[in-house]
Amino acid sequence: MRTLVTSKNVTILIATIMLIITLIGWWWSFEPDIADMSREAVSNAENNHHTVVVGYTTTTTLIHTIDTMLNKPGGYITNDIMPPGIFMDNMPSWEFGVLEMSRDLALAMRKDFSRSQSQSLDNEYLTKAQPILNTDSNHWILPSSEGEYNKGLELLVEYRDSLANVGESNGQFYARADNLREYLKQVEKRLGSYSQRLSASVGTETINTNLAGDPNASTSTPQPMANRTKTSWFKLDNNFYEARGASWALLHFLKAIEVDFADVLRKKNAMISLKQIIRELEATQETVFSPMILNGDGFGLVANHSLVMANYISRANAALIELSELLNQG
């Protein structure tokens, strides 16, 4: 008996396909949990017959963070050209936030943590890995973004192996206060940018203070005395999830720094300050129960998730500035 294709059958088939795509997209939208990187580093060292030396935990954390971004449910979604990935925007924004923080740490490792002084040579593995991690995040072929990032991971693993090899002196990680402060200064700028972008969800007017403190300072072109910024409704969730992804990655990095820079932090009496920053970043990872990112007025009836996120990030950034000052003291 020949089965007749009817419009009803086609409708059911399309509805079934759409339901499957929706369910897969929902599953892919789950963000990874926070990992215990100190335990992860010890476990990895035992499996590879390594010793957990200075820098091993931080390097392992960077490897783990990038690997998690690439191999979570759904894999790397940003450059997907097929459904459901092509229809998703929250997870790609989260991935970009993780990637930006990972790039910052990779750069700090290349130019600061792995070098003894300004006249020393770059580490051969980090010299290759750091530019690779700056590959455009939207490449899907020839070469694909995830393919390049995996190459960067392999180089980071080689760098970590060289750290644990007592017979190799070229692989080093210098846990010094000045090195850490240089990295934190970059993180300060990153968090400050996220805070401003999130706060602009309700529209803010700020006085132009770009030249404050220097009577002889000047700009290339004239600037207004005040600036008013308001985030487009279509970018609210993008900014929120990018900041959430960046906070997730930074949370792991600072927990690793707590291990590798423990002696420096204790000497500067700065361990408590770092723990406070970590606590603020942990708050950014609380479950979002709303099905969408709301954009209510500051004191309105509807919540504003962006302002809540901006609050935690601003407090973390303020504590980060204080930590940098402590590290700068003798």
C-alpha positions in Angstrom: 0.0 0.0 0.0 1.4 3.3 -1.0 1.6 5.9 1.8 0.4 9.3 0.7 2.3 12.3 1.8 -0.1 14.8 3.1 0.3 18.3 4.4 -0.6 17.0 7.9 2.3 14.5 7.8 4.7 17.2 6.6 3.5 19.5 9.4 4.1 16.8 12.0 7.6 16.0 10.6 8.6 19.7 10.7 7.2 20.1 14.2 9.2 17.0 15.3 12.4 18.3 13.8 11.9 21.7 15.4 11.3 20.1 18.7 14.4 18.0 18.5 16.5 21.1 17.5 15.0 23.0 20.4 15.8 20.3 22.9 19.4 20.0 21.6 19.8 23.8 21.8 18.5 23.8 25.3 21.0 21.1 26.3 23.8 22.9 24.7 22.9 26.1 26.6 24.0 24.7 29.9 27.2 26.4 31.2 30.0 24.2 32.6 30.3 23.9 36.4 33.1 25.5 38.4 36.0 23.1 38.8 38.4 22.6 41.7 41.7 23.5 39.8 44.0 22.7 42.7 42.7 19.1 42.7 42.7 19.0 38.9 46.3 20.0 38.8 47.3 17.4 41.4 45.3 14.7 39.5 46.9 15.6 36.2 50.4 15.6 37.7 49.8 12.1 39.1 48.5 10.8 35.8 51.6 12.2 34.0 54.1 11.4 36.7 54.8 15.1 37.2 55.5 17.2 40.2 53.2 20.2 40.9 55.8 22.9 40.6 55.2 26.7 40.6 53.1 27.6 37.6 51.8 24.1 37.1 48.4 24.9 38.5 48.0 28.1 36.5 49.0 26.5 33.3 46.7 23.5 33.9 43.9 25.9 34.6 44.4 27.7 31.3 44.4 24.4 29.5 41.3 23.1 31.3 39.4 26.4 30.7 40.1 26.4 26.9 39.5 22.6 26.7 36.2 23.0 28.5 35.1 25.7 26.1 35.9 23.5 23.1 34.5 20.2 24.4 31.4 21.1 26.5 28.1 19.7 25.3 27.7 20.9 21.7 31.4 21.7 21.4 32.5 25.1 20.2 29.3 26.8 18.9 30.4 30.3 17.9 31.3 29.4 14.3 28.5 26.9 13.7 26.7 27.2 10.4 24.1 24.5 11.1 21.2 24.4 13.6 20.8 24.6 16.5 24.2 26.4 16.9 23.5 29.0 14.2 20.4 30.1 16.1 22.1 30.4 19.5 23.6 33.6 20.7 24.0 33.3 24.5 26.5 30.4 24.4 28.7 32.0 21.7 28.8 35.2 23.8 29.8 33.1 26.8 32.5 31.4 24.8 33.9 34.8 23.6 34.1 36.0 27.2 36.0 32.8 28.2 38.3 33.3 25.1 39.1 36.9 25.9 40.1 36.1 29.5 42.2 33.1 28.3 43.9 35.3 25.7 44.8 37.8 28.5 46.3 35.1 30.7 48.2 33.5 27.7 49.7 37.0 26.9 50.7 37.5 30.6 52.3 34.1 30.7 54.3 34.8 27.5 55.5 38.3 28.4 55.7 38.2 32.2 55.2 34.9 34.0 57.7 32.9 31.9 60.4 35.6 31.7 62.9 36.5 34.4 63.5 40.1 33.3 62.7 42.5 30.4 65.8 41.4 28.5 65.1 37.7 28.7 63.8 35.5 25.8 60.2 34.5 25.2 59.4 30.9 26.0 59.3 29.0 22.7 56.0 27.2 23.3 54.2 30.3 24.6 55.5 32.4 21.7 53.7 30.0 19.3 50.6 29.4 21.5 49.6 33.0 22.3 49.2 34.2 18.7 47.2 31.0 17.9 44.7 31.7 20.6 44.1 35.1 19.0 42.7 33.4 15.8 39.3 34.9 14.8 36.6 33.1 16.8 34.2 32.8 13.8 36.4 30.8 11.4 34.6 27.6 10.6 36.9 26.2 7.8 40.5 26.5 6.5 41.4 26.8 9.3 38.6 26.4 11.8 38.8 28.3 15.1 38.6 25.2 17.2 41.3 23.5 15.2 43.7 26.4 15.8 42.7 26.6 19.5 43.5 22.9 19.9 46.9 23.5 18.4 47.4 26.2 21.0 46.4 23.7 23.7 49.0 21.2 22.6 51.7 23.9 22.9 50.4 24.9 26.4 50.7 21.2 27.4 54.3 21.1 26.1 55.0 24.2 28.1 53.5 22.6 31.2 55.6 19.5 30.6 58.7 21.6 30.4 57.8 23.2 33.8 57.6 19.8 35.4 60.8 18.6 33.8 63.6 19.3 36.4 66.2 18.5 33.8 65.0 21.4 31.5 65.8 24.9 32.6 64.2 26.8 29.7 60.7 26.2 30.9 60.1 28.5 33.8 57.3 30.3 35.7 58.3 33.2 37.8 55.8 33.9 40.6 56.8 37.4 41.5 54.7 40.3 42.8 55.5 42.6 39.8 54.6 39.9 37.3 51.2 39.3 39.0 50.5 43.0 39.2 51.1 43.4 35.5 48.5 40.7 34.8 46.0 42.2 37.3 46.2 45.6 35.6 45.1 44.1 32.4 42.2 42.3 34.1 41.2 45.6 35.8 40.7 47.1 32.3 38.7 44.1 31.1 36.4 44.1 34.2 36.0 47.9 34.0 34.8 47.5 30.4 32.3 44.8 31.2 31.0 46.9 34.1 30.4 49.9 31.9 28.7 47.9 29.2 26.4 46.2 31.6 25.5 49.4 33.4 24.5 51.0 30.1 21.5 48.6 30.0 19.4 51.4 31.5 21.2 54.3 29.8 23.8 56.3 31.6 25.2 59.8 31.2 28.8 60.2 32.3 31.0 63.3 32.4 34.0 63.1 30.2 37.0 62.5 32.5 39.4 61.2 29.8 41.9 64.1 30.4 41.4 64.5 34.1 44.6 64.9 36.1 46.8 66.2 33.3 46.4 69.9 32.3 48.6 69.3 29.2 46.8 66.2 27.9 45.0 66.4 24.6 42.9 64.1 22.3 43.1 63.5 18.5 39.6 64.9 17.9 37.2 67.0 20.0 35.0 65.1 22.5 31.7 66.1 24.1 31.6 67.2 27.8 29.2 64.3 28.6 28.4 61.0 27.0 25.1 59.2 27.1 25.2 55.5 26.3 22.4 52.9 26.3 22.8 49.3 25.2 20.6 48.1 22.4 17.8 45.7 23.5 19.2 43.1 21.1 22.7 43.2 22.8 21.6 42.9 26.4 21.9 39.2 26.6 25.1 39.2 24.6 26.8 41.5 27.0 25.4 39.6 30.0 26.6 36.2 28.9 30.0 37.5 27.6 30.6 39.0 31.1 29.4 35.8 32.7 31.8 33.7 30.6 34.7 36.0 31.3 33.9 35.9 35.1 33.7 32.1 34.9 37.2 31.9 33.4 38.7 34.5 35.6 37.3 32.8 38.7 39.3 29.7 37.7 42.5 31.7 37.0 42.4 33.5 40.3 42.0 30.2 42.2 45.1 28.9 40.4 47.0 32.1 41.2 46.0 31.6 44.8 48.0 28.4 44.7 51.0 29.4 42.6 51.5 32.9 44.1 50.7 31.8 47.7 54.0 32.9 49.1 53.9 36.3 47.5 50.3 36.9 48.6 51.1 35.9 52.2 54.2 38.1 52.3 52.1 41.1 51.0 49.2 40.2 53.4 47.0 40.1 50.3 45.5 36.6 50.4 42.3 37.8 52.0 41.9 40.4 49.2 42.2 37.7 46.6 39.7 35.5 48.4 37.2 38.4 48.4 37.6 38.9 44.6 37.0 35.1 44.2 33.8 35.4 46.3 32.4 38.2 44.2 33.1 36.3 41.0 31.4 33.2 42.4 28.3 35.3 42.8 28.3 36.0 39.1 27.8 32.3 38.4 24.5 31.9 40.3 21.7 30.2 38.4 19.7 32.5 36.1 16.1 31.3 36.6 14.6 33.8 34.2 14.1 32.4 30.6 15.4 35.7 29.3 17.7 38.5 30.5 15.4 41.3 31.7 16.1 45.0 31.3 14.0 46.8 33.9 14.7 50.3 35.1 17.1 50.6 38.0 14.2 51.0 40.6 11.4 49.7 38.4 9.1 46.7 38.9 11.0 44.4 36.6 14.4 43.1 37.4 17.5 44.2 35.6 19.9 41.3 35.4 22.6 43.3 33.7 22.8 45.7 36.7 23.1 42.8 39.1 26.0 41.4 37.1 27.6 44.8 36.9 27.4 45.2 40.6 29.3 42.0 41.3 31.9 42.7 38.6 32.4 46.3 39.9 32.9 45.1 43.4 35.4 42.5 42.2 37.2 45.1 40.2 37.4 47.5 43.1 39.0 44.7 45.2 41.3 43.9 42.4 42.6 47.5 42.3 43.2 47.2 46.1 45.1 43.9 45.6 47.3 45.6 42.9 48.2 48.3 45.4 49.1 45.8 48.0 51.4 44.0 45.6 53.1 47.3 44.8 54.0 48.0 48.4 57.3 46.8 49.8 
